[in-house]
Amino acid sequence: MVQRLDANENILSASAYDAWGNPLVPNPNDPFGYDAQWGYYTDNETGLLLLTHRYYDPTQGRFLTRDPIGYSGGVNLYGYVGNGAIVGIDALGFIHIVFSPSGGCGEIKVYSDSGDLFKYIGFPLHKLILKCGACNKTTNEKGNPNMRGSHGPCPKGTYQIGVPHDSKNISLDPGWIPITNGIPFKRSIWIHGGRDGHSYPTCPTNGCIRLPGKCMSLLMFVIEIFGNHNDKITIN
């Protein structure tokens, strides 16, 4: 059952669908249709669903549009969450970055997001597309991660990231990617390059995560090509 409400939580429309998205109780007055809370749009004339980047035909139970991440999502270009839709959904993004450990040197892994909710499906359905060393050494390693101005490590958690920005600044080169919500956003914590050939990886930041220049360039390229501005980073 899908309901559409107004600002006062009054029901404007109600519809029912089967497991594939076919309407059991059609409602021609609802322009949004199945799962509109994820930004999906139902074309009532054709019956097709537009899921952000891909058209889906509920009568066939298949996508008509290829996966935008291409073969990074598997050999089936028309697949969805590794054909495991019972246990996974891909509601928010195409790229998920995982960094560990917070407050030290470790590695960063970039996954194609073949199923968005980790807590339901775990990592096996996510294809690793990039891995490299990264550091979160800070100027105040004992600083409170959740306090603005502490210059402590980046707090653990999952956050959204923004679009990449080019930079020739020696501390950022070749660029930086902002974290756009939560405590890291309030602390202006970024993912960036810089200091290659000088004191990387020991050169501290004020809480940012620093990558080698070549790896940062690859990360920016991956996000620019495959991302959709709802990509995330998990810091362990």
trRosetta pair geometry for C-beta under 8 A, 3 or more apart (Angstrom, degrees):
i j d omega theta_ij theta_ji phi_ij phi_ji
1 14 6.5 -10 -169 -170 99 96
1 15 7.3 156 -153 84 52 40
1 16 5.2 -25 -94 -98 64 79
2 14 7.3 162 84 -153 48 49
2 15 5.1 -14 59 62 95 90
2 16 7.6 174 16 -86 72 29
2 17 6.7 25 -7 -2 113 113
2 33 7.7 56 89 164 154 33
2 34 6.4 177 -19 -126 160 41
2 35 6.7 -108 -103 -55 139 36
2 36 7.0 114 177 12 133 90
3 11 5.4 -60 -165 -131 119 101
3 13 7.1 171 -151 88 52 51
3 14 4.9 -11 -103 -103 82 80
3 15 7.9 175 -78 22 40 62
4 11 7.4 97 70 -160 50 59
4 12 4.7 -57 100 63 96 106
4 13 4.6 19 38 48 111 91
4 14 7.8 -145 20 -68 69 43
4 30 6.0 161 -2 -133 141 114
4 32 6.4 128 -89 42 135 132
4 36 6.8 14 -91 52 105 146
5 9 5.1 -11 -174 -137 137 42
5 10 6.4 139 -155 64 77 35
5 11 6.0 -46 -98 -96 73 43
5 12 6.4 161 -116 1 17 92
6 9 7.2 -85 66 -12 61 13
6 10 5.0 -4 35 52 108 91
6 12 5.7 105 -42 -50 87 114
11 14 6.0 3 -179 -49 127 104
12 30 7.8 126 113 -103 96 92
13 27 5.3 127 -175 161 116 149
13 29 6.1 -166 -102 91 129 97
13 30 4.1 173 130 -78 163 113
14 25 7.7 -2 116 98 80 134
14 27 7.1 158 74 -71 37 153
15 23 6.1 -58 -175 -133 116 103
15 25 5.8 -168 -149 82 55 88
15 26 7.3 5 -135 -143 108 19
15 27 4.4 -113 -82 8 104 124
15 30 6.1 -110 -35 35 128 157
15 33 7.0 -43 61 -140 167 50
15 34 7.5 -100 103 -76 134 59
16 23 7.2 98 77 -162 53 62
16 24 4.3 -52 105 62 101 111
16 25 4.4 61 32 17 99 105
17 21 5.5 -14 -178 -142 135 32
17 22 6.3 144 -157 69 80 35
17 23 5.7 -49 -99 -100 76 42
17 24 6.1 -178 -103 -1 17 89
17 34 5.3 67 -73 -109 162 109
17 58 7.9 -85 -161 -149 116 152
18 21 7.3 -48 67 23 68 18
18 22 4.9 0 34 55 109 92
18 24 5.9 115 -44 -55 78 105
20 58 4.9 131 131 -164 90 80
20 59 7.9 125 125 -76 134 12
20 61 4.5 -74 -136 -95 127 92
21 34 4.7 58 -149 -160 94 172
21 35 7.6 -60 -114 2 106 112
21 49 6.0 -60 168 -28 151 148
21 56 7.0 58 48 120 164 124
21 58 3.6 -123 84 -107 98 126
22 58 4.6 172 -63 138 66 123
22 59 6.5 90 -92 -82 115 56
23 26 4.4 87 126 -86 144 65
23 27 7.3 -151 -149 10 137 68
23 33 7.7 -84 -71 -146 115 99
23 34 7.6 -130 -72 -58 79 104
27 30 4.5 39 110 6 115 113
28 44 6.0 101 -138 -161 73 146
30 33 6.0 139 113 -65 106 49
30 42 7.8 39 109 53 92 130
31 41 7.9 -18 146 -153 78 88
31 42 7.6 178 166 63 37 85
31 44 7.4 -87 -125 -20 52 120
32 36 3.5 27 157 -101 126 144
32 40 7.6 95 176 88 81 70
32 41 6.5 -79 -141 -121 55 58
32 42 6.5 71 141 20 27 95
33 36 6.4 125 62 -58 45 101
33 40 7.1 -89 86 116 92 101
33 41 7.1 82 41 -176 108 31
33 42 2.5 15 28 2 160 142
33 44 7.2 -178 -63 -70 128 82
33 49 7.0 -140 108 -107 134 93
34 40 6.1 -49 92 109 74 141
34 42 5.7 103 17 -67 79 123
34 49 5.9 -51 59 -104 119 135
34 58 7.4 120 -9 -70 164 144
35 38 5.1 -7 155 22 103 111
35 40 4.7 49 90 26 92 140
36 39 7.4 63 -174 -73 49 9
36 40 5.9 -110 -98 63 38 78
36 41 7.4 64 -118 -89 84 46
36 42 7.9 -73 -74 -6 94 97
38 51 7.5 -1 112 -144 120 87
38 91 4.9 -104 -132 -147 123 99
39 51 7.9 94 93 -155 83 49
39 52 5.8 53 105 -73 122 90
40 49 5.5 -5 -176 -176 115 108
40 50 6.7 157 -161 78 61 53
40 51 5.2 -16 -110 -102 95 67
40 52 7.6 -61 -88 -27 57 69
41 49 7.1 150 76 -160 42 59
41 50 4.5 -11 59 55 96 105
42 47 7.7 -23 -170 -151 93 32
42 48 7.8 166 -151 89 54 38
42 49 5.5 -29 -99 -103 67 75
42 50 7.9 -160 -73 18 21 74
43 46 4.6 12 108 40 123 97
43 47 6.9 -37 83 21 80 16
43 48 5.0 8 42 58 117 81
43 49 7.6 -156 13 -82 77 26
43 50 6.9 75 -29 -20 101 101
44 47 7.4 32 -152 -74 27 46
47 57 7.4 56 108 -143 97 70
47 58 6.8 -108 159 40 98 101
47 59 6.7 41 129 -25 140 112
48 55 5.1 -4 175 -168 128 105
48 56 6.8 145 -167 69 74 43
48 57 5.8 -40 -111 -90 82 66
48 64 7.2 -45 -135 14 126 139
49 55 7.1 144 76 -158 47 54
49 56 4.4 -23 64 61 101 100
49 57 7.9 -171 22 -74 80 21
49 58 6.5 72 -11 -38 116 101
50 54 7.7 163 -155 84 51 34
50 55 5.8 -28 -99 -98 64 68
50 56 7.9 -179 -81 18 18 79
51 54 5.2 -18 63 64 97 84
51 55 7.6 163 18 -96 78 17
51 56 5.6 40 -10 -12 118 120
52 228 6.9 48 165 -170 137 153
53 65 7.1 -156 132 121 67 142
53 68 5.0 -36 150 -34 151 132
53 228 7.1 -109 -41 -101 129 139
54 63 5.2 -17 165 -153 126 124
54 64 7.7 155 178 56 80 61
54 65 4.0 -163 -142 73 71 118
54 66 7.7 -133 -116 71 108 25
54 67 7.1 -14 -81 -99 142 44
54 68 7.4 -129 -56 -26 99 91
55 63 6.9 124 83 -163 50 71
55 64 4.6 -34 92 57 105 108
55 65 4.7 104 28 -18 77 112
56 62 7.4 -170 -151 106 70 29
56 63 5.1 -46 -100 -103 73 65
56 64 7.0 -176 -98 7 20 82
57 60 4.5 34 100 29 116 105
57 61 7.7 -44 93 5 73 19
57 62 6.0 -3 55 64 97 70
57 63 7.7 146 14 -122 75 16
57 64 5.6 77 -22 -41 106 110
58 61 6.8 31 -160 -77 39 49
62 78 6.3 22 -178 153 100 124
63 66 7.8 134 121 -85 122 16
63 67 7.6 80 95 -60 161 70
63 78 5.0 -171 70 -168 99 81
63 79 7.8 -54 26 27 125 5
63 80 6.3 132 -28 -49 125 113
64 78 7.8 17 -100 -138 9 117
65 78 7.8 143 81 -121 28 81
66 70 7.4 28 150 -99 120 52
66 77 4.3 -20 -142 155 101 111
66 78 6.2 -72 -108 -76 54 65
67 70 6.7 -152 92 -41 89 15
67 73 4.6 -82 134 51 156 153
67 77 5.6 -144 25 -169 90 55
67 78 7.1 -166 -23 -93 85 18
67 79 6.6 -24 -39 58 133 67
67 80 7.7 178 -84 -83 112 56
68 94 6.7 -71 81 -101 110 150
68 226 6.8 145 122 -140 96 64
68 228 7.9 92 79 -62 153 115
69 72 4.5 -86 155 65 103 111
69 73 4.7 104 80 -32 114 107
69 94 5.3 171 -62 -166 120 120
69 112 5.0 132 169 -152 153 123
69 113 8.0 165 -47 43 157 65
69 114 8.0 -117 64 -78 147 75
69 226 4.9 51 -111 -142 86 116
70 73 7.0 142 77 17 30 91
70 77 6.8 -22 -145 -121 44 101
71 74 7.1 -116 -161 84 51 15
71 75 6.6 18 -137 -99 90 44
71 77 7.2 -44 -75 -84 59 90
72 112 4.1 153 141 -68 108 154
72 127 5.7 179 174 87 65 136
72 129 5.3 6 -144 -89 118 135
72 226 6.9 -33 53 -109 155 149
73 77 7.8 101 70 -122 109 44
73 79 6.7 -171 133 72 110 106
73 112 5.4 -129 -75 139 66 138
73 114 5.0 142 -144 -97 85 102
73 127 6.6 -163 -108 12 27 134
74 79 5.7 -28 74 50 130 149
74 82 6.4 134 -45 -104 152 69
74 114 6.8 74 -18 -118 109 145
74 127 7.0 -169 -54 -50 68 139
76 79 3.6 79 101 -36 116 116
76 83 7.2 36 63 -42 159 111
79 82 6.7 35 155 -104 132 18
79 83 5.6 -68 -150 -48 109 82
80 83 7.0 90 59 -80 61 41
80 85 6.0 29 104 -73 111 107
80 90 6.6 -134 -166 14 82 127
81 84 5.2 -100 125 62 97 76
81 85 5.6 123 57 -82 124 56
81 87 8.0 -168 145 75 132 67
81 88 3.9 -178 -174 99 138 117
81 89 6.6 -64 -63 -102 150 13
81 90 5.4 -162 -64 -33 95 103
81 114 5.7 130 -124 149 39 74
81 115 3.7 78 -139 -89 99 97
81 121 7.1 -129 -172 -91 115 169
81 125 6.1 15 -175 172 70 146
82 88 7.1 46 40 49 97 150
82 114 5.3 72 -35 143 90 131
82 115 6.4 -55 14 -35 101 119
82 125 4.3 -127 1 -140 143 101
84 87 5.1 -38 160 48 106 96
84 88 5.1 54 100 21 100 112
84 115 6.7 -28 73 -82 108 147
84 121 6.6 121 110 -129 134 128
84 125 6.1 -109 40 -98 138 140
85 88 6.7 -86 -115 65 27 69
85 89 7.3 59 -148 -89 68 60
87 115 7.8 17 103 -167 76 151
87 120 5.8 179 174 152 71 100
87 121 5.2 122 129 -93 98 90
88 114 7.8 30 141 119 151 72
88 115 3.2 -24 179 -155 139 132
88 116 7.4 136 -178 28 89 53
88 117 6.5 -174 -142 49 65 87
88 120 6.0 164 -95 102 57 114
88 121 3.9 18 -83 -57 109 149
88 125 5.9 -78 -65 68 168 170
89 115 6.7 91 50 -158 21 76
89 116 5.8 -44 98 40 68 100
89 117 5.9 38 48 1 87 112
89 120 7.7 40 13 61 81 151
90 113 6.3 132 -138 128 98 95
90 114 6.8 -71 -86 174 127 26
90 115 5.7 -90 -68 -114 84 34
90 116 4.7 126 -130 -25 41 99
91 116 5.1 -121 32 53 68 154
91 117 7.4 34 18 -41 109 97
92 113 7.7 -79 76 156 78 157
92 116 5.0 132 32 -160 88 146
92 230 4.5 -138 173 147 77 128
92 232 7.4 38 118 -31 131 118
93 96 6.8 124 93 -63 121 77
93 113 5.2 76 99 27 75 167
93 116 6.4 118 40 -121 66 112
93 227 7.1 -13 -163 -148 101 71
93 228 5.9 -168 -131 52 64 98
93 230 4.1 -149 -74 100 95 84
93 231 4.5 152 -168 -89 141 45
93 232 6.0 164 39 -8 156 88
94 112 6.5 -31 172 -156 76 70
94 113 5.0 -171 -163 38 19 105
94 226 4.9 -140 123 155 134 91
94 227 5.9 -161 58 -112 107 33
94 228 5.6 98 -1 -4 107 103
94 231 6.7 -46 55 -87 65 97
95 110 6.4 -18 -163 -169 100 98
95 111 7.3 143 -158 76 49 52
95 112 6.9 -40 -99 -114 57 42
95 113 5.9 -87 -28 -18 11 106
95 222 6.5 125 -115 136 138 104
95 223 5.8 -108 42 -104 171 71
95 226 5.7 113 -56 102 109 110
95 227 5.0 -46 10 -92 130 84
95 231 4.0 -1 68 -130 97 125
95 232 7.7 174 99 32 66 55
96 110 7.5 155 80 -156 42 51
96 111 4.8 -19 64 62 92 103
96 113 4.9 104 -19 -83 100 101
96 116 7.9 154 -56 -137 127 59
96 118 7.6 154 -173 -58 163 115
96 126 6.7 -57 51 -142 125 142
96 231 6.9 -156 -77 -163 41 77
96 232 5.3 -4 -123 65 76 94
96 233 7.6 158 -169 -92 55 30
96 234 6.9 20 176 -6 100 105
97 108 6.2 -9 -171 -174 102 103
97 109 7.2 153 -158 81 52 47
97 110 5.3 -20 -103 -102 74 74
97 111 7.7 -175 -81 20 27 73
97 161 7.1 32 21 -16 129 149
97 191 7.6 -18 135 -84 167 163
97 219 7.6 44 -102 -147 130 119
97 231 7.3 61 -9 158 95 107
97 232 7.0 -155 31 104 74 49
97 233 4.2 -22 72 -109 108 80
97 234 7.1 180 91 24 55 63
98 108 7.1 158 81 -158 47 54
98 109 4.7 -12 59 60 98 97
98 110 7.9 -170 21 -76 69 30
98 111 7.0 37 -7 -9 107 111
98 233 7.4 171 -81 -160 26 60
98 234 4.9 -12 -112 64 73 102
98 236 7.0 24 -175 -16 91 112
99 102 7.7 91 112 -73 97 63
99 106 6.9 125 -179 78 68 117
99 107 7.6 -153 -136 103 59 36
99 108 4.7 -15 -97 -106 88 83
99 109 7.8 -177 -74 22 43 64
99 134 5.9 -72 -134 88 110 143
99 136 7.2 107 149 -41 128 124
99 209 5.9 -29 -158 -137 167 152
99 233 6.4 7 3 -176 108 108
99 234 7.3 172 27 86 64 52
99 235 5.2 -16 69 -111 99 70
99 236 7.1 -173 91 20 47 77
100 106 5.0 -87 104 128 52 164
100 107 7.4 -3 60 55 68 63
100 235 7.2 143 -80 -167 61 48
100 236 3.7 -21 -91 63 116 109
101 104 4.8 19 72 48 103 111
101 106 5.0 127 5 -42 59 142
101 136 7.5 -120 99 43 52 123
101 236 6.4 -76 -119 97 57 81
102 136 5.8 -62 -152 93 42 158
102 145 6.9 17 164 -108 134 149
102 153 4.8 109 161 152 86 130
102 154 5.6 -123 -139 71 99 75
102 155 7.1 13 -151 -163 151 12
102 156 5.2 -109 -24 -69 152 82
102 235 5.2 76 -77 159 105 108
102 236 6.8 -159 -20 89 91 33
103 136 5.6 -43 -49 104 16 110
103 137 7.6 63 -179 -99 43 39
103 138 6.9 -58 -127 6 66 109
103 141 6.1 99 -164 -156 102 82
103 145 7.6 -88 -60 -77 110 118
103 152 7.5 -24 -100 171 106 79
103 153 3.2 -59 -76 -80 83 153
103 154 7.7 -152 -49 34 62 60
104 135 7.3 -82 146 -146 32 71
104 136 6.3 10 34 60 27 87
104 137 6.6 42 -128 -72 31 74
104 153 7.8 -13 -18 -110 56 136
105 133 6.9 6 -178 -173 97 102
105 134 7.5 178 -151 95 60 37
105 135 4.3 -22 -103 -106 79 91
105 136 7.7 -175 -76 27 37 58
105 137 6.4 -6 -51 -37 85 105
105 201 5.2 92 -117 127 129 139
106 133 7.5 -178 110 -148 25 64
106 134 6.5 -20 73 66 65 78
106 135 7.6 137 21 -97 55 45
106 136 7.9 -10 21 11 97 98
107 131 6.1 20 169 -175 124 89
107 132 6.6 -180 -151 98 87 24
107 133 5.5 -62 -101 -104 73 40
107 134 6.0 99 -147 20 24 86
108 130 7.9 -10 111 116 90 96
108 131 7.2 178 88 -145 51 49
108 132 6.1 -11 54 62 90 71
108 133 7.7 46 12 137 80 11
108 134 4.0 51 -24 -10 107 145
108 209 7.2 105 -78 161 130 133
108 211 6.4 -53 19 -95 145 115
108 215 7.5 123 58 159 119 134
108 219 7.6 -6 117 -89 139 139
109 128 6.0 -52 -169 -132 108 104
109 130 7.3 156 -158 88 42 59
109 131 4.9 -3 -108 -104 74 89
110 128 7.4 103 73 -157 50 60
110 129 5.5 -63 101 67 95 86
110 130 3.9 11 43 55 119 102
110 131 7.3 -150 20 -65 73 49
110 219 6.4 -180 -63 -118 148 86
110 222 6.0 75 151 110 154 164
111 123 7.3 -119 -104 -146 157 87
111 126 3.9 15 -178 165 136 119
111 127 6.4 137 -158 67 75 39
111 128 5.8 -45 -98 -93 74 48
111 129 6.8 127 -129 10 23 87
112 126 6.7 171 68 -163 54 68
112 127 4.6 -3 41 59 108 98
112 129 5.4 77 -33 -27 93 129
112 226 6.9 -82 -118 176 91 153
113 116 5.5 39 171 -95 118 68
113 126 6.6 -15 -115 -122 37 101
113 231 7.7 -161 -23 -122 137 76
114 125 5.0 -131 89 152 111 88
114 126 5.8 -176 30 -101 92 46
114 127 6.2 72 -21 -4 126 91
115 120 7.8 -111 152 82 117 102
115 121 4.6 -20 118 61 142 162
115 125 4.4 21 14 107 127 141
115 126 7.0 -109 42 -63 81 78
117 120 4.5 38 107 19 114 111
117 121 6.5 100 81 9 73 95
118 121 6.9 -92 -137 58 26 72
118 122 6.4 58 -170 -106 67 22
118 123 7.1 16 -140 -63 99 64
118 234 7.6 14 -15 -63 164 155
121 124 7.5 -114 156 53 84 83
121 125 5.1 -26 151 19 129 133
122 125 7.4 108 77 12 65 88
123 126 5.1 -70 -158 38 59 114
128 131 6.3 6 179 -44 119 111
129 222 6.6 142 113 -133 127 137
130 215 7.5 134 174 -155 114 85
130 218 5.8 169 -132 130 136 121
130 219 6.4 172 126 -86 158 71
130 222 6.0 -106 -20 -46 144 158
132 211 6.5 72 96 -156 122 106
132 212 6.4 -107 159 36 132 108
132 215 3.7 -137 83 -118 166 141
132 218 7.8 117 -19 56 141 132
133 201 6.5 -92 142 -73 123 148
133 211 7.7 145 93 -141 57 66
133 212 6.6 58 69 -15 94 112
133 215 7.4 -164 51 -25 60 164
134 201 7.9 153 -176 -136 15 129
134 209 5.7 19 168 175 120 102
134 210 6.8 165 -162 82 72 43
134 211 4.9 -30 -108 -92 94 76
134 215 7.5 -131 -72 114 89 149
135 200 7.5 -178 17 -157 137 78
135 201 4.2 149 -39 -179 142 108
135 202 7.7 -126 -152 -79 166 22
135 209 7.2 163 81 -157 38 59
135 210 5.2 -19 63 60 91 93
136 153 5.4 68 141 -144 117 92
136 154 5.6 -92 -149 14 134 102
136 205 7.5 -70 -149 46 45 115
136 207 7.7 3 -165 -169 91 38
136 208 7.7 -148 -127 107 71 31
136 209 5.1 -30 -85 -103 90 75
136 210 7.7 164 -81 17 39 73
136 235 7.9 87 -75 -150 160 121
137 141 7.0 -33 -154 -89 65 106
137 201 7.2 119 7 146 126 82
137 202 6.4 -32 68 -153 167 42
137 203 7.6 134 79 82 121 29
137 204 4.8 -97 123 -105 91 74
137 205 7.2 109 81 17 59 74
138 141 5.6 151 59 -83 86 53
138 143 6.6 -89 113 32 140 121
138 151 5.6 163 167 156 115 73
138 152 5.9 118 91 -162 160 20
138 153 5.5 -148 -7 -74 133 52
138 204 5.3 78 -175 -168 14 106
138 205 5.9 -53 -110 72 65 62
138 206 6.4 63 -151 -148 97 16
138 207 5.5 34 -114 -75 131 45
139 151 4.7 -44 66 165 100 133
139 204 4.6 139 -65 124 58 135
139 205 7.2 -109 -20 101 86 19
139 206 5.9 -14 16 -95 116 59
140 143 3.6 69 111 -38 114 117
140 150 6.3 -133 89 156 138 67
140 151 4.1 91 20 91 113 101
140 152 5.5 -63 97 -75 96 59
141 152 7.2 72 -169 -138 14 68
141 153 6.9 37 -147 -43 56 96
142 152 6.9 -76 102 -115 23 106
143 147 7.1 -124 170 61 89 109
143 150 3.6 147 177 155 112 97
143 151 5.1 156 -39 73 170 59
143 152 2.5 -146 91 -61 90 90
143 153 7.3 159 66 3 88 55
143 207 7.9 -86 87 -80 136 100
144 147 3.8 53 87 6 120 118
144 150 4.6 -126 52 -115 73 163
144 152 5.4 175 55 3 23 156
145 150 7.3 -113 -70 82 14 143
145 152 4.9 -110 -73 109 49 119
145 153 5.1 -36 -93 78 107 74
145 154 6.4 43 -150 137 110 14
145 155 3.8 138 141 -78 118 73
145 156 7.4 46 129 -4 164 64
145 183 7.2 80 139 125 78 147
145 207 7.7 134 -136 -136 67 111
146 155 5.3 67 -73 -84 71 139
146 183 5.2 -80 -133 -127 64 156
147 150 4.1 86 81 -39 101 127
147 152 7.1 64 49 17 91 125
148 186 5.7 -85 -80 137 113 103
148 187 5.5 -158 -112 -93 66 74
149 187 7.9 -136 -21 -127 36 86
150 187 7.9 -46 36 -123 87 128
150 207 7.8 84 77 -73 81 126
151 206 4.6 -73 -126 -150 86 75
151 207 6.1 -136 -148 -40 37 93
152 207 6.4 39 74 -96 40 100
153 207 6.6 126 -165 -132 14 70
154 179 7.9 119 -148 -9 128 162
154 184 5.7 25 -151 -100 100 111
154 187 7.9 -175 -117 79 68 142
154 189 5.2 122 -109 -166 105 156
154 207 5.4 116 -70 176 69 83
154 208 7.4 64 -61 -116 116 15
154 209 6.3 -33 -13 -49 149 96
154 235 5.5 -104 111 -150 116 166
155 182 7.5 -130 71 148 124 120
155 183 4.9 36 22 76 142 140
155 184 6.6 -137 39 -52 90 83
155 235 7.1 111 100 82 40 137
156 235 5.2 -141 -126 102 47 89
156 236 6.2 40 -137 -141 109 18
157 182 6.4 -162 102 -167 145 162
157 183 7.8 102 32 32 145 107
157 234 7.4 -116 126 -142 29 60
157 235 6.2 9 44 49 49 94
158 232 5.7 16 -178 175 95 128
158 233 7.2 178 -147 90 55 40
158 234 4.5 -18 -98 -99 85 81
158 235 7.8 -178 -79 17 38 65
159 179 4.9 34 120 -167 139 111
159 180 7.4 158 161 47 99 53
159 181 5.5 -171 -156 65 89 83
159 182 4.9 -105 -108 28 113 133
159 184 5.5 -34 -89 37 177 131
159 185 7.4 -174 -165 -32 132 94
159 232 6.5 158 83 -154 33 80
159 233 5.7 -16 61 59 83 86
159 235 7.6 6 10 -2 106 106
160 179 7.3 127 82 -164 47 62
160 180 4.9 -52 98 61 99 100
160 181 5.0 57 34 8 100 115
160 230 6.6 -60 -133 -153 115 46
160 231 7.1 111 -155 77 68 43
160 232 5.6 -55 -101 -100 46 72
161 177 5.4 22 -179 152 120 113
161 178 6.8 155 -159 88 67 47
161 179 5.7 -47 -102 -105 71 54
161 180 6.3 126 -142 1 17 96
161 191 7.0 -10 -132 9 134 125
161 223 7.6 -79 106 -129 126 144
161 231 5.4 -41 55 93 100 92
161 232 6.5 154 1 -121 89 19
161 233 5.4 73 -46 -17 119 105
162 177 6.4 178 66 -173 70 69
162 178 4.3 10 30 62 124 96
162 179 7.6 -149 -1 -85 86 7
162 180 4.6 108 -50 -54 96 124
162 229 7.3 8 -144 -141 50 77
163 177 7.5 -129 119 -132 19 82
163 223 7.3 166 -140 136 49 121
163 224 7.7 72 -159 -95 87 74
163 227 7.7 167 -110 100 67 141
163 229 6.5 -24 -60 -100 91 89
164 175 5.5 53 178 135 98 140
164 176 7.4 159 -153 85 64 30
164 177 5.1 -40 -98 -85 66 92
164 219 7.7 152 -92 112 131 80
164 220 3.8 114 -144 -139 162 94
164 223 5.6 131 -30 76 111 129
164 224 6.0 -65 31 -55 125 98
165 175 5.4 177 90 -165 48 101
165 176 5.4 -16 60 62 99 77
165 177 7.3 166 15 -83 75 41
165 178 7.7 41 -1 -21 119 92
166 174 6.5 -43 -142 160 73 79
166 175 4.6 -62 -113 -92 33 115
166 220 7.9 97 -79 -173 66 159
167 172 4.1 -10 98 105 142 127
167 173 6.1 -121 102 -81 79 49
167 174 7.0 135 58 160 62 30
167 175 5.0 133 17 -111 81 46
167 176 5.8 19 3 -3 136 95
167 192 7.5 -14 46 -149 138 118
168 173 5.7 30 -148 -96 32 106
168 174 7.8 1 -90 -135 49 52
169 172 4.4 44 71 29 106 105
169 173 6.2 -163 71 -41 45 80
169 194 7.1 -20 105 -103 82 117
170 173 6.1 -22 -120 -1 26 119
170 194 6.2 89 141 -148 43 91
170 195 6.9 77 155 -70 82 52
170 198 7.9 61 173 -21 113 149
171 192 7.7 34 133 123 70 138
171 194 4.4 22 170 -156 27 148
171 195 6.6 26 -123 -42 47 90
172 175 6.5 3 150 -149 99 11
172 176 5.0 -51 -158 -45 117 110
172 190 7.9 -3 -125 104 108 146
172 192 4.6 -58 -140 -178 76 134
172 193 6.2 71 166 61 39 70
172 194 4.8 11 -46 -60 13 120
173 193 5.5 -75 98 95 41 116
173 194 5.4 107 36 -91 65 61
173 196 7.3 -93 91 14 104 107
173 213 6.2 -8 120 -115 83 114
174 193 5.4 39 19 32 58 152
174 213 5.6 94 -18 -159 92 89
174 216 5.7 165 41 100 88 114
174 217 5.1 40 43 -78 148 90
174 220 7.2 -111 96 9 109 150
175 192 6.8 -132 113 -136 38 79
175 193 6.6 55 41 13 46 109
175 216 6.4 174 53 151 76 115
175 217 7.7 105 21 -93 107 56
175 220 5.4 57 69 -83 139 152
176 190 4.5 7 -175 166 116 142
176 191 6.7 152 -159 80 63 49
176 192 3.7 -17 -104 -95 89 107
176 193 7.6 -126 -72 17 63 67
176 208 8.0 -45 -139 -155 116 141
177 190 6.3 145 69 -168 42 85
177 191 4.5 -12 58 59 100 102
177 192 7.2 -176 20 -71 61 61
177 219 7.3 -98 -17 128 143 117
177 220 6.9 -165 -57 -95 111 80
177 223 6.9 97 -112 20 141 171
178 185 7.5 66 164 -116 103 76
178 188 7.9 -56 -136 -154 102 58
178 190 5.3 -51 -100 -107 50 88
179 182 7.3 -53 148 57 114 100
179 184 3.9 -13 97 119 145 130
179 185 5.7 -123 109 -65 80 67
179 189 5.3 -6 31 85 127 90
179 190 6.8 -160 -1 -101 79 34
179 191 7.3 98 -47 -20 89 87
179 233 6.5 -80 -106 41 105 129
180 185 5.5 45 -175 -99 19 121
181 184 7.8 42 78 59 39 91
181 185 5.1 8 -95 -23 5 141
182 185 5.7 115 57 9 50 99
182 186 7.4 -102 122 1 37 95
183 186 5.5 -58 -148 40 38 110
183 187 6.0 24 157 -10 72 111
184 187 5.7 -65 -142 48 31 103
184 189 3.9 -79 -160 50 88 124
184 207 7.6 -174 -130 144 76 120
185 188 7.5 28 -178 -75 32 35
185 189 7.5 -70 -55 37 23 82
187 207 5.5 -53 143 102 132 164
189 207 4.7 -85 -101 119 106 107
189 208 5.4 175 -156 -91 67 58
189 209 7.5 60 171 -9 102 80
190 208 4.8 -6 58 -128 69 119
190 209 7.6 -130 106 38 44 71
191 208 7.0 176 -87 -173 23 90
191 209 4.8 -19 -112 70 72 106
191 211 6.8 30 177 -12 90 114
191 216 7.7 176 143 -125 89 95
191 219 7.3 -93 135 130 132 152
191 233 7.1 172 -49 -83 134 158
192 208 5.8 -6 24 165 104 139
192 209 7.6 133 23 77 58 57
192 210 6.2 -28 77 -111 71 65
192 211 7.3 -169 102 26 23 84
192 216 6.7 31 -179 -133 33 141
193 196 6.9 -16 171 -34 105 108
193 210 6.9 85 -144 -161 20 75
193 211 5.6 -54 -94 74 66 79
193 212 6.9 1 -137 139 94 19
193 213 4.6 80 -167 -102 138 57
193 215 7.8 158 -101 67 101 75
193 216 3.6 -114 -63 13 107 164
193 217 7.6 24 -61 -37 148 69
194 200 7.6 152 101 -70 55 121
194 203 7.8 -114 117 97 95 143
194 210 6.3 -80 56 -141 94 113
194 213 7.6 126 -27 -78 19 87
195 198 4.6 -93 -165 54 74 116
195 199 5.8 -54 -179 53 123 69
195 200 4.5 139 107 -48 101 94
195 203 4.4 -110 -172 40 167 162
195 210 7.1 4 38 -173 119 144
196 200 5.7 -22 -95 16 40 143
196 212 6.1 84 -101 -155 106 70
196 213 4.3 -45 -43 -16 148 118
197 200 7.7 29 12 27 30 106
198 203 6.6 42 98 -58 106 141
199 202 5.4 -77 164 68 92 90
199 203 4.0 113 91 -60 102 97
200 203 5.6 -46 -76 18 51 111
200 210 6.7 -137 -124 136 105 128
200 212 6.4 134 143 -97 149 70
201 210 7.1 164 -145 92 76 112
201 212 7.9 -61 -79 -61 95 84
203 210 7.1 -71 80 98 95 174
205 208 4.1 -93 157 49 151 87
205 209 7.6 -112 44 -43 155 13
205 210 5.7 164 -38 -38 131 113
209 235 7.8 -145 -65 -105 137 118
211 215 4.6 -117 169 91 116 113
211 216 4.3 148 85 -64 117 87
211 219 6.6 63 77 1 174 143
212 215 4.7 79 63 15 87 108
212 216 6.8 -157 89 -11 39 89
213 216 5.6 -58 -146 35 29 111
213 217 6.4 31 157 -21 65 103
214 217 5.7 -51 -152 32 32 113
214 218 6.6 30 151 -16 64 104
215 218 5.7 -54 -151 37 35 111
215 219 6.3 37 151 -21 67 105
216 219 5.6 -52 -146 36 33 113
216 220 6.4 34 155 -19 65 105
217 220 5.9 -55 -149 36 29 110
217 221 6.4 30 152 -20 63 107
218 221 5.6 -55 -148 36 32 113
218 222 6.3 35 154 -22 66 104
219 222 5.8 -52 -148 33 31 112
219 223 6.5 25 157 -14 64 107
220 223 6.0 -59 -148 39 30 107
220 224 6.1 29 156 -19 66 110
221 224 5.8 -59 -145 38 28 110
221 225 6.2 16 161 -11 65 112
222 225 6.2 -66 -146 42 25 102
222 226 5.7 -27 177 27 66 115
222 227 7.4 85 125 -34 64 96
223 226 6.9 -72 -119 58 19 78
223 227 4.0 15 -166 -25 64 138
223 231 6.1 -116 -131 28 100 168
224 227 6.7 6 -51 29 13 108
227 231 4.6 -55 -136 -34 108 134
228 231 7.0 128 43 -41 59 84
